[in-house]
Amino acid sequence: MQHSEDEIPFSYRLKVGHISANPVEVKLAADAEELKALADFWNVRSVDALSAILTVSRWKKDGVRVKGEVHAELTQSCVVTLEPVASVIDERFEQIFVPEGSKLARIMTDASGEMVLDPEGPDLPEEFSGDEIDAGQAVCECVALAIDPYPRKEGVAFDAHIEDDAKEDKKQSPFAVLKDWKKDS
């Protein structure tokens, strides 16, 4: 199954109109086909498990809050030896969804028009169009952010770098040849 660049291979759509003010627990787990597609999508050797326990509830008037815990097991290639490296990801996340054009999704600006963002504060709400949100996409994004971009097998270290050996790597200046040229004339 081929996926476009924007299409995430693990999806769980929720109808916003069916979400009540009372929190509802949702359990998600990827099947074998989705695990294989996720491995391709995240560019890892394999994804052996992906599951999430989410709490879905209304947020303010029109928004939806999705909170949860995500568990993933995957295998990557060591950046030094290319041997398999097993990784376990256990992450908590919270995502707020608001309808497209909602005042709640506006980015605050100061008097000079600069964006005001609090790096320690909550993320901006995610806008959705139509009457559905995709909780599976939020789960995938959470895992993607937690994947180690440079996995290394335990105990493996880089050896001396070629660039570090400056004595042997000294190149002759192209003008060194001209130095002797003037003497010959």
C-alpha positions in Angstrom: 0.0 0.0 0.0 1.5 3.3 -1.1 1.0 6.4 0.9 1.3 10.0 -0.2 3.7 12.3 1.7 0.8 13.8 3.8 -1.1 10.5 4.4 -0.2 8.8 7.6 -0.6 5.0 7.5 -2.3 4.8 10.9 -5.6 6.5 11.2 -8.4 6.6 13.8 -11.1 9.1 12.9 -13.4 10.6 15.5 -16.6 12.4 14.7 -16.5 15.7 16.6 -20.3 15.8 17.0 -20.3 12.5 18.9 -17.8 13.7 21.5 -19.4 14.6 24.8 -18.2 16.7 27.7 -17.6 13.5 29.6 -14.2 12.0 28.8 -14.2 8.7 26.9 -11.3 6.3 26.9 -10.2 4.9 23.5 -7.6 2.2 23.0 -5.8 1.9 19.7 -3.4 -0.7 18.3 -1.8 -1.0 14.8 -2.3 -4.2 12.9 0.5 -6.0 10.9 -0.2 -4.1 7.7 -0.1 -0.7 9.5 3.1 -1.6 11.3 4.8 -2.4 8.0 3.6 0.8 6.4 4.7 2.8 9.5 8.2 1.3 9.2 8.4 2.7 5.6 6.8 6.0 6.7 9.3 6.6 9.5 12.2 5.1 7.6 13.1 2.5 10.2 13.8 -1.3 9.8 10.6 -2.4 11.5 7.8 -1.3 13.8 7.0 -4.2 16.0 4.2 -2.6 18.1 2.2 0.6 18.3 -0.6 1.2 20.8 -2.2 4.1 22.6 -4.7 4.7 25.4 -6.4 8.0 24.8 -8.9 10.1 26.7 -11.1 12.2 24.4 -13.3 15.0 25.6 -14.7 18.4 24.6 -12.5 21.4 25.1 -14.2 24.8 25.5 -17.2 25.1 23.2 -16.1 23.7 19.8 -12.7 22.1 20.5 -11.6 18.5 21.3 -8.9 17.5 23.7 -7.0 14.2 23.1 -4.7 13.2 25.9 -2.9 9.9 26.2 0.0 7.5 26.5 1.7 6.0 23.4 3.8 2.9 23.3 5.9 1.8 20.3 8.6 -0.8 19.8 10.7 -0.4 16.7 14.0 -1.5 15.2 16.4 1.0 13.6 19.9 0.7 12.1 22.9 1.8 14.2 24.5 4.9 12.7 28.0 3.4 13.3 27.7 -0.3 12.5 24.3 -0.5 10.7 23.4 -3.4 13.0 19.8 -3.5 14.3 19.0 -1.4 17.4 15.8 -2.0 19.3 14.0 1.1 20.7 11.0 1.4 23.0 9.0 4.6 23.1 6.7 5.4 25.9 5.4 9.0 25.6 2.5 11.1 27.0 0.9 13.7 24.9 -1.9 16.1 24.7 -3.4 17.7 21.6 -6.2 20.2 21.3 -8.2 20.4 18.1 -10.4 23.4 17.1 -12.5 24.0 14.0 -10.9 25.8 11.1 -11.0 29.6 11.5 -11.6 29.4 15.3 -10.6 32.3 17.4 -9.0 29.8 19.8 -6.3 29.0 17.2 -5.2 32.6 16.5 -1.5 33.3 17.1 -1.0 36.1 19.6 1.1 39.1 18.6 2.5 41.9 20.6 2.1 45.7 19.7 4.9 45.5 17.1 3.2 42.5 15.3 5.7 39.9 16.5 4.4 36.5 17.4 4.3 35.8 21.1 5.1 32.1 21.9 5.8 30.6 25.3 8.3 27.8 24.8 7.3 26.3 28.1 3.6 26.8 27.5 1.0 24.6 25.7 1.2 23.9 22.0 -1.1 25.9 19.7 -4.4 24.1 18.9 -4.5 22.0 15.7 -7.2 23.2 13.3 -9.5 20.6 11.6 -12.0 21.0 8.8 -15.2 19.1 8.4 -16.6 17.1 11.3 -13.8 14.7 12.0 -10.4 14.6 13.7 -7.7 11.9 13.3 -6.5 10.7 16.6 -4.2 8.2 14.9 -2.3 11.0 13.2 -1.7 12.6 16.6 -0.4 9.3 17.9 1.9 8.9 14.8 3.3 12.4 15.2 4.0 11.8 18.9 6.1 8.7 18.1 7.8 10.3 15.1 9.1 13.1 17.4 10.4 10.6 19.9 12.3 8.4 17.4 16.1 8.7 18.0 17.5 10.3 14.8 21.0 8.8 15.5 20.5 5.4 17.1 23.7 3.7 18.4 24.2 0.1 19.5 25.1 0.0 23.2 28.9 0.2 23.7 29.6 1.4 20.1 31.6 4.6 19.7 33.0 6.4 16.7 36.7 5.8 16.1 39.1 8.6 15.3 37.8 10.9 12.6 39.8 11.4 9.4 39.4 15.1 9.8 41.2 14.9 13.2 44.5 13.7 11.7 45.6 17.2 10.4 49.3 16.3 10.1 48.8 13.7 7.3 45.9 15.6 5.7 47.8 18.8 5.0 47.4 19.7 1.4 50.0 21.7 -0.5 48.9 25.2 -1.3 48.2 25.8 -5.1 50.5 28.8 -4.9 53.5 26.8 -3.6 54.3 25.8 -7.2 54.5 29.5 -8.2 57.0 30.1 -5.5 59.6 28.1 -7.4 58.5 29.4 -10.8 59.9 32.9 -10.2 63.4 31.4 -9.3 63.6 29.6 -12.7 63.2 32.8 -14.8 
